[in-house]
Amino acid sequence: MKAIFVTGGKQYYVAEGDVIYVEKLNNEVGSDIEFTEVLYADGKVGSPVVDGAIVVCSVDKHGKQKKIVVFKYKPKKKYRHKQGHRQPYTKLTVKKIIVK
């Protein structure tokens, strides 16, 4: 069974048992999360969401991605600005997809 759900302003296409990385969520490691904003589940398309569909995930860990370097530069103006960024994430495992 497959589903598309929304979290953190992004859509994720998942199946049971998939491991995904999403924007950081404020849940404890080991807890379960239920996503009710499901756009597609088992062939049913919602408008905008499928009624009664739930995606249940477990939180595996929280972390930060690899550092990226943001470098701004304007030629002939002596302007250089270097900045680093590490995006926080939450690792989720999809336990089950429920469609009523």
N, CA, C and O atoms as a DFTB+ gen file, in Angstrom:
400 C
 N C O
     1  1       0.846      -1.174       0.000
     2  2       0.000       0.000       0.000
     3  2       0.895       1.242       0.000
     4  3       1.882       1.297       0.733
     5  1       0.557       2.212      -0.802
     6  2       1.331       3.445      -0.912
     7  2       0.465       4.638      -0.554
     8  3      -0.763       4.585      -0.626
     9  1       1.142       5.733      -0.160
    10  2       0.413       6.938       0.222
    11  2       1.283       8.162      -0.011
    12  3       2.510       8.076      -0.057
    13  1       0.618       9.306      -0.159
    14  2       1.288      10.604      -0.231
    15  2       0.743      11.434       0.917
    16  3      -0.466      11.637       1.031
    17  1       1.664      11.924       1.786
    18  2       1.223      12.768       2.890
    19  2       2.078      14.028       2.949
    20  3       3.133      14.111       2.319
    21  1       1.602      15.013       3.722
    22  2       2.244      16.323       3.792
    23  2       2.764      16.555       5.204
    24  3       2.050      16.329       6.181
    25  1       4.011      17.007       5.308
    26  2       4.578      17.468       6.567
    27  2       5.707      18.440       6.259
    28  3       6.492      18.224       5.336
    29  1       5.780      19.494       7.029
    30  2       6.839      20.479       6.828
    31  2       6.752      21.205       5.505
    32  3       7.767      21.691       5.005
    33  1       5.555      21.295       4.916
    34  2       5.388      21.982       3.641
    35  2       5.843      21.174       2.441
    36  3       5.917      21.705       1.333
    37  1       6.150      19.895       2.640
    38  2       6.600      19.028       1.542
    39  2       5.722      17.787       1.490
    40  3       5.119      17.397       2.490
    41  1       5.655      17.169       0.312
    42  2       4.877      15.958       0.126
    43  2       5.821      14.760       0.013
    44  3       6.867      14.845      -0.630
    45  1       5.443      13.643       0.642
    46  2       6.267      12.440       0.643
    47  2       5.451      11.261       0.145
    48  3       4.348      11.012       0.632
    49  1       5.995      10.528      -0.835
    50  2       5.365       9.336      -1.406
    51  2       6.023       8.130      -0.746
    52  3       7.204       7.866      -0.969
    53  1       5.258       7.395       0.069
    54  2       5.845       6.336       0.886
    55  2       5.052       5.032       0.780
    56  3       3.895       5.008       0.359
    57  1       5.716       3.961       1.177
    58  2       5.082       2.657       1.345
    59  2       5.411       2.181       2.753
    60  3       6.273       2.758       3.416
    61  1       4.739       1.139       3.213
    62  2       5.006       0.610       4.545
    63  2       6.433       0.078       4.614
    64  3       6.876      -0.661       3.735
    65  1       7.152       0.465       5.675
    66  2       8.534       0.027       5.855
    67  2       9.578       0.995       5.326
    68  3      10.771       0.791       5.551
    69  1       9.155       2.050       4.624
    70  2      10.103       3.031       4.085
    71  2      10.724       3.869       5.205
    72  3      10.098       4.119       6.235
    73  1      11.972       4.298       4.976
    74  2      12.668       5.211       5.886
    75  2      12.798       6.542       5.156
    76  3      13.312       6.598       4.038
    77  1      12.324       7.629       5.801
    78  2      12.377       8.948       5.169
    79  2      12.964       9.962       6.142
    80  3      12.936       9.769       7.357
    81  1      13.492      11.035       5.587
    82  2      14.032      12.145       6.362
    83  2      13.162      13.363       6.087
    84  3      13.011      13.778       4.938
    85  1      12.585      13.942       7.155
    86  2      11.681      15.082       7.021
    87  2      12.219      16.255       7.824
    88  3      13.191      16.119       8.568
    89  1      11.576      17.415       7.665
    90  2      11.928      18.582       8.475
    91  2      11.785      18.232       9.946
    92  3      10.954      17.395      10.301
    93  1      12.575      18.852      10.805
    94  2      12.609      18.498      12.227
    95  2      11.228      18.605      12.872
    96  3      10.528      19.607      12.724
    97  1      10.857      17.538      13.594
    98  2       9.598      17.479      14.327
    99  2       9.900      17.439      15.825
   100  3      10.928      16.903      16.236
   101  1       9.018      17.999      16.631
   102  2       9.227      18.051      18.082
   103  2       8.584      16.846      18.769
   104  3       7.691      17.004      19.602
   105  1       9.038      15.650      18.418
   106  2       8.580      14.419      19.048
   107  2       9.794      13.666      19.574
   108  3      10.897      13.794      19.041
   109  1       9.580      12.878      20.630
   110  2      10.682      12.134      21.224
   111  2      11.045      10.923      20.368
   112  3      10.208      10.375      19.650
   113  1      12.309      10.519      20.461
   114  2      12.782       9.335      19.752
   115  2      12.066       8.115      20.330
   116  3      11.976       7.957      21.548
   117  1      11.557       7.255      19.444
   118  2      10.835       6.063      19.870
   119  2       9.330       6.236      19.893
   120  3       8.599       5.252      20.008
   121  1       8.852       7.464      19.787
   122  2       7.405       7.702      19.800
   123  2       6.817       7.536      18.397
   124  3       7.548       7.511      17.407
   125  1       5.504       7.424      18.327
   126  2       4.807       7.296      17.051
   127  2       4.119       8.606      16.699
   128  3       3.672       9.341      17.579
   129  1       4.039       8.890      15.400
   130  2       3.370      10.084      14.885
   131  2       2.317       9.628      13.886
   132  3       2.561       8.730      13.080
   133  1       1.146      10.253      13.944
   134  2       0.099       9.984      12.963
   135  2      -0.085      11.203      12.079
   136  3      -0.355      12.299      12.570
   137  1       0.061      11.014      10.777
   138  2      -0.153      12.085       9.813
   139  2      -1.534      11.893       9.194
   140  3      -1.811      10.863       8.580
   141  1      -2.397      12.892       9.362
   142  2      -3.769      12.796       8.853
   143  2      -3.967      13.569       7.556
   144  3      -5.001      13.421       6.904
   145  1      -3.003      14.383       7.176
   146  2      -3.102      15.145       5.924
   147  2      -2.565      14.276       4.781
   148  3      -1.462      14.494       4.281
   149  1      -3.371      13.288       4.382
   150  2      -3.002      12.313       3.362
   151  2      -3.688      12.697       2.056
   152  3      -4.913      12.801       1.999
   153  1      -2.894      12.907       1.008
   154  2      -3.436      13.331      -0.289
   155  2      -3.831      12.152      -1.172
   156  3      -4.724      12.273      -2.010
   157  1      -3.161      10.999      -0.984
   158  2      -3.401       9.811      -1.805
   159  2      -3.135       8.593      -0.934
   160  3      -2.133       8.545      -0.221
   161  1      -4.025       7.613      -0.987
   162  2      -3.822       6.387      -0.223
   163  2      -4.507       5.231      -0.917
   164  3      -5.727       5.235      -1.084
   165  1      -3.724       4.236      -1.326
   166  2      -4.255       2.991      -1.892
   167  2      -5.225       3.229      -3.052
   168  3      -6.294       2.621      -3.102
   169  1      -4.855       4.104      -3.974
   170  2      -5.680       4.363      -5.146
   171  2      -6.776       5.388      -4.951
   172  3      -7.455       5.754      -5.910
   173  1      -6.963       5.859      -3.728
   174  2      -7.980       6.872      -3.457
   175  2      -7.330       8.252      -3.445
   176  3      -6.371       8.497      -2.713
   177  1      -7.869       9.143      -4.263
   178  2      -7.353      10.502      -4.338
   179  2      -8.337      11.414      -3.627
   180  3      -9.538      11.373      -3.896
   181  1      -7.829      12.237      -2.721
   182  2      -8.687      13.139      -1.972
   183  2      -8.792      14.495      -2.620
   184  3      -8.018      14.843      -3.511
   185  1      -9.769      15.258      -2.154
   186  2      -9.889      16.627      -2.629
   187  2     -10.172      17.552      -1.451
   188  3     -11.349      17.779      -1.169
   189  1      -9.214      18.093      -0.756
   190  2      -7.777      17.896      -0.955
   191  2      -7.196      16.705      -0.208
   192  3      -6.122      16.230      -0.578
   193  1      -7.875      16.194       0.849
   194  2      -7.318      15.053       1.587
   195  2      -8.286      13.871       1.562
   196  3      -9.489      14.037       1.360
   197  1      -7.728      12.664       1.774
   198  2      -8.536      11.454       1.833
   199  2      -9.126      11.346       3.236
   200  3      -8.390      11.367       4.222
   201  1     -10.453      11.230       3.331
   202  2     -11.120      11.153       4.631
   203  2     -10.800       9.828       5.314
   204  3     -10.950       8.763       4.716
   205  1     -10.358       9.898       6.570
   206  2     -10.095       8.704       7.365
   207  2      -8.770       8.027       7.104
   208  3      -8.498       6.983       7.697
   209  1      -7.936       8.575       6.244
   210  2      -6.629       7.970       5.955
   211  2      -5.589       8.499       6.932
   212  3      -5.537       9.696       7.214
   213  1      -4.761       7.592       7.444
   214  2      -3.722       7.947       8.414
   215  2      -2.435       7.229       8.040
   216  3      -2.460       6.052       7.682
   217  1      -1.310       7.933       8.121
   218  2       0.012       7.332       7.959
   219  2       0.678       7.356       9.328
   220  3       0.880       8.425       9.905
   221  1       1.021       6.177       9.851
   222  2       1.631       6.056      11.176
   223  2       3.123       5.820      10.994
   224  3       3.531       4.882      10.309
   225  1       3.947       6.687      11.620
   226  2       5.401       6.592      11.533
   227  2       6.007       6.565      12.932
   228  3       5.418       7.076      13.884
   229  1       7.186       5.966      13.044
   230  2       7.916       6.001      14.313
   231  2       9.159       6.861      14.137
   232  3       9.794       6.840      13.083
   233  1       9.503       7.620      15.182
   234  2      10.662       8.510      15.139
   235  2      11.901       7.697      15.491
   236  3      11.985       7.130      16.581
   237  1      12.867       7.638      14.570
   238  2      14.098       6.888      14.801
   239  2      15.184       7.752      15.435
   240  3      15.822       7.345      16.406
   241  1      15.391       8.956      14.877
   242  2      16.411       9.843      15.441
   243  2      16.247      11.253      14.915
   244  3      15.544      11.493      13.933
   245  1      16.917      12.190      15.594
   246  2      17.012      13.571      15.152
   247  2      18.473      13.840      14.829
   248  3      19.364      13.232      15.422
   249  1      18.722      14.742      13.899
   250  2      20.108      15.053      13.564
   251  2      20.200      16.277      12.692
   252  3      19.218      16.981      12.461
   253  1      21.425      16.520      12.204
   254  2      21.672      17.623      11.279
   255  2      22.351      17.073      10.040
   256  3      23.174      16.161      10.123
   257  1      22.003      17.635       8.886
   258  2      22.605      17.206       7.637
   259  2      24.023      17.732       7.532
   260  3      24.485      18.466       8.406
   261  1      24.718      17.359       6.459
   262  2      26.076      17.849       6.247
   263  2      26.056      19.351       6.024
   264  3      25.071      19.912       5.544
   265  1      27.160      19.989       6.382
   266  2      27.252      21.437       6.255
   267  2      27.375      21.837       4.787
   268  3      28.110      21.222       4.015
   269  1      26.632      22.886       4.424
   270  2      26.796      23.490       3.102
   271  2      27.371      24.883       3.311
   272  3      27.143      25.509       4.346
   273  1      28.115      25.362       2.327
   274  2      28.734      26.683       2.405
   275  2      27.970      27.625       1.490
   276  3      27.797      27.357       0.301
   277  1      27.517      28.727       2.059
   278  2      26.838      29.768       1.290
   279  2      27.844      30.894       1.116
   280  3      28.263      31.515       2.093
   281  1      28.232      31.157      -0.129
   282  2      29.246      32.175      -0.399
   283  2      28.666      33.220      -1.336
   284  3      28.297      32.908      -2.468
   285  1      28.585      34.461      -0.869
   286  2      28.093      35.571      -1.687
   287  2      29.290      36.415      -2.102
   288  3      30.202      36.653      -1.310
   289  1      29.275      36.866      -3.361
   290  2      30.415      37.576      -3.907
   291  2      29.935      38.557      -4.967
   292  3      29.140      38.202      -5.838
   293  1      30.420      39.789      -4.888
   294  2      30.125      40.774      -5.922
   295  2      31.452      41.251      -6.496
   296  3      32.288      41.791      -5.771
   297  1      31.648      41.053      -7.793
   298  2      32.931      41.406      -8.384
   299  2      33.194      42.917      -8.371
   300  3      32.281      43.724      -8.547
   301  1      34.453      43.273      -8.161
   302  2      34.952      44.656      -8.207
   303  2      34.414      45.533      -7.083
   304  3      34.614      46.747      -7.125
   305  1      33.740      44.972      -6.078
   306  2      33.158      45.777      -5.004
   307  2      33.713      45.409      -3.629
   308  3      33.288      45.978      -2.623
   309  1      34.654      44.468      -3.572
   310  2      35.262      44.005      -2.323
   311  2      34.203      43.474      -1.352
   312  3      34.291      43.697      -0.144
   313  1      33.199      42.766      -1.892
   314  2      32.154      42.188      -1.061
   315  2      32.247      40.678      -1.140
   316  3      32.050      40.086      -2.201
   317  1      32.549      40.061      -0.009
   318  2      32.589      38.612       0.110
   319  2      31.964      38.241       1.449
   320  3      32.314      38.804       2.486
   321  1      31.038      37.290       1.416
   322  2      30.368      36.874       2.642
   323  2      30.255      35.356       2.628
   324  3      29.603      34.789       1.751
   325  1      30.890      34.689       3.602
   326  2      30.879      33.229       3.698
   327  2      30.084      32.820       4.925
   328  3      30.287      33.348       6.019
   329  1      29.177      31.871       4.730
   330  2      28.310      31.429       5.817
   331  2      28.051      29.935       5.660
   332  3      27.919      29.445       4.539
   333  1      27.979      29.210       6.767
   334  2      27.667      27.786       6.743
   335  2      26.259      27.535       7.241
   336  3      25.684      28.363       7.948
   337  1      25.697      26.374       6.866
   338  2      24.339      26.025       7.298
   339  2      24.223      24.510       7.414
   340  3      24.675      23.777       6.534
   341  1      23.610      24.040       8.512
   342  2      23.295      22.622       8.694
   343  2      21.811      22.509       8.999
   344  3      21.347      23.005      10.025
   345  1      21.066      21.861       8.115
   346  2      19.624      21.743       8.248
   347  2      19.271      20.610       9.216
   348  3      19.743      19.489       9.025
   349  1      18.455      20.863      10.251
   350  2      18.028      19.787      11.145
   351  2      16.973      18.899      10.471
   352  3      16.182      19.367       9.651
   353  1      16.979      17.601      10.836
   354  2      16.029      16.665      10.247
   355  2      15.555      15.670      11.298
   356  3      16.128      15.569      12.383
   357  1      14.499      14.939      10.955
   358  2      13.999      13.828      11.757
   359  2      13.904      12.615      10.852
   360  3      13.345      12.690       9.758
   361  1      14.451      11.496      11.308
   362  2      14.398      10.246      10.542
   363  2      13.167       9.465      10.987
   364  3      13.002       9.185      12.174
   365  1      12.295       9.109      10.026
   366  2      11.050       8.396      10.313
   367  2      11.022       7.055       9.589
   368  3      11.570       6.918       8.496
   369  1      10.378       6.067      10.210
   370  2      10.098       4.792       9.562
   371  2       8.580       4.649       9.487
   372  3       7.887       4.787      10.495
   373  1       8.071       4.373       8.291
   374  2       6.626       4.237       8.093
   375  2       6.198       2.863       8.605
   376  3       6.638       1.839       8.081
   377  1       5.339       2.837       9.631
   378  2       4.871       1.575      10.207
   379  2       3.698       1.027       9.420
   380  3       3.745      -0.106       8.943
   381  1       2.630       1.830       9.278
   382  2       1.459       1.349       8.549
   383  2       0.673       2.500       7.956
   384  3       0.763       3.643       8.404
   385  1      -0.100       2.166       6.935
   386  2      -0.972       3.117       6.262
   387  2      -2.400       2.607       6.433
   388  3      -2.730       1.498       6.012
   389  1      -3.241       3.432       7.057
   390  2      -4.613       3.032       7.368
   391  2      -5.578       3.817       6.473
   392  3      -5.534       5.045       6.415
   393  1      -6.450       3.077       5.776
   394  2      -7.484       3.716       4.953
   395  2      -8.828       3.162       5.408
   396  3      -9.047       1.950       5.405
   397  1      -9.720       4.061       5.798
   398  2     -11.037       3.622       6.303
   399  2     -12.085       3.738       5.225
   400  3     -13.249       3.416       5.460
